[in-house]
């Protein structure tokens, strides 16, 4: 974790140095460095598999809420199971994969 914090501090220092660059010659290089750093920044949903989990999670949560408003036998068990599965998949969609080093 300390390595990650150090790299973040280095990244912030480099970004501040780049932002203070005002000459035209260095401007292109500065924009390339900023674009590179921004492309490395993780998104809330890291990849396609997590996006699919998020969409399925939303569908299960919707189904769970709809089950409670209909006249389905065993609606309590079906609704709770659907809501629980939707919540678990929703949490899994935003969870970062563990890196094994």
C-alpha positions as CSV (number, residue, x, y, z in Angstrom):
1,X,0.0,0.0,0.0
2,X,2.9,2.3,0.7
3,X,4.2,1.8,-2.8
4,X,0.8,2.8,-4.2
5,X,0.7,6.0,-2.1
6,X,4.2,6.9,-3.2
7,X,3.3,6.4,-6.8
8,X,0.2,8.6,-6.3
9,X,2.4,11.3,-4.7
10,X,4.8,11.1,-7.6
11,X,1.9,11.2,-10.1
12,X,0.5,14.3,-8.4
13,X,3.9,16.0,-8.3
14,X,4.4,15.3,-12.0
15,X,0.9,16.5,-12.9
16,X,1.5,19.8,-11.0
17,X,4.9,20.2,-12.7
18,X,3.2,19.6,-16.1
19,X,0.4,22.0,-15.4
20,X,2.9,24.8,-14.6
21,X,4.4,24.3,-18.0
22,X,3.3,27.3,-20.1
23,X,5.7,27.4,-23.1
24,X,4.3,26.2,-26.5
25,X,7.2,23.7,-27.0
26,X,6.5,22.0,-23.8
27,X,2.7,22.3,-24.2
28,X,2.4,19.3,-26.5
29,X,4.5,17.1,-24.3
30,X,2.5,18.2,-21.3
31,X,-0.8,17.3,-22.9
32,X,0.6,13.9,-23.9
33,X,1.6,13.2,-20.2
34,X,-1.7,14.4,-18.9
35,X,-3.6,12.2,-21.5
36,X,-1.4,9.2,-20.5
37,X,-2.1,9.7,-16.8
38,X,-5.8,10.1,-17.4
39,X,-6.0,6.9,-19.4
40,X,-4.5,5.0,-16.6
41,X,-7.0,6.3,-14.0
42,X,-9.4,3.5,-13.2
43,X,-13.1,3.9,-14.0
44,X,-15.9,3.0,-11.5
45,X,-16.6,-0.2,-13.5
46,X,-13.3,-1.7,-14.4
47,X,-14.2,-4.0,-17.4
48,X,-16.9,-5.5,-19.5
49,X,-17.6,-8.4,-17.1
50,X,-18.2,-6.0,-14.3
51,X,-20.5,-3.9,-16.5
52,X,-22.5,-7.1,-17.3
53,X,-22.7,-7.8,-13.5
54,X,-24.0,-4.3,-12.9
55,X,-26.7,-4.6,-15.6
56,X,-27.8,-8.1,-14.3
57,X,-27.8,-6.7,-10.8
58,X,-30.2,-3.9,-11.9
59,X,-32.5,-6.4,-13.6
60,X,-32.6,-8.6,-10.5
61,X,-33.3,-5.7,-8.2
62,X,-36.2,-4.6,-10.6
63,X,-37.6,-8.2,-10.7
64,X,-37.3,-8.4,-6.9
65,X,-39.3,-5.2,-6.5
66,X,-41.9,-6.3,-9.1
67,X,-42.4,-9.7,-7.4
68,X,-43.6,-8.0,-4.2
69,X,-46.2,-6.0,-6.1
70,X,-47.7,-9.0,-8.0
71,X,-49.8,-12.0,-6.9
72,X,-47.1,-14.7,-7.2
73,X,-47.1,-17.7,-4.9
74,X,-44.2,-17.6,-2.5
75,X,-43.5,-13.9,-3.4
76,X,-41.7,-13.2,-0.2
77,X,-39.1,-15.9,-0.8
78,X,-38.7,-15.1,-4.5
79,X,-38.5,-11.3,-3.9
80,X,-35.9,-11.6,-1.1
81,X,-33.8,-14.1,-3.1
82,X,-33.9,-11.8,-6.2
83,X,-33.1,-8.7,-4.1
84,X,-30.2,-10.5,-2.4
85,X,-28.7,-11.7,-5.7
86,X,-29.1,-8.2,-7.2
87,X,-27.3,-6.6,-4.2
88,X,-24.5,-9.2,-4.3
89,X,-23.9,-8.7,-8.0
90,X,-24.1,-4.9,-7.6
91,X,-21.4,-5.1,-5.0
92,X,-19.3,-7.4,-7.1
93,X,-19.6,-5.0,-10.1
94,X,-17.8,-2.2,-8.2
95,X,-15.3,-4.4,-6.4
96,X,-11.7,-4.2,-7.7
97,X,-10.1,-7.5,-8.5
98,X,-7.3,-8.5,-6.1
99,X,-3.8,-8.5,-7.6
100,X,-1.8,-11.5,-6.7
101,X,1.9,-10.5,-6.7
